[in-house]
Amino acid sequence: MSHRFDPTVLREYDIRGVVGDMLGAADAHAVGRSFATCIRHAGGHRVVVGRDGRLSSPMLEEALVEGLAAGGVDVVRIGL
């Protein structure tokens, strides 16, 4: 499955963008699937996911977790 990101949101050390404009649930899901692939190739099987207090965080967290799970890793959610 291929996903196209807005090229301005992908930075060297982070992902930044305006949610609903440049960044959305599909992006978070794609990041989760890709990261899951990296984790599995490194021999891992579990990741921990947290979020901050922004209004968009629950939606992005849910999409990220769905992508991670679809990629075959177990997810531990720690909330805020």
Secondary structure, 3 states (H helix, E strand, C coil): CCCCCCCCCECCCCECCCECCCECHHHHHHHHHHHHHHHHHCCCCEEEEECCCCCCHHHHHHHHHHHHHHCCCEEEEEEC
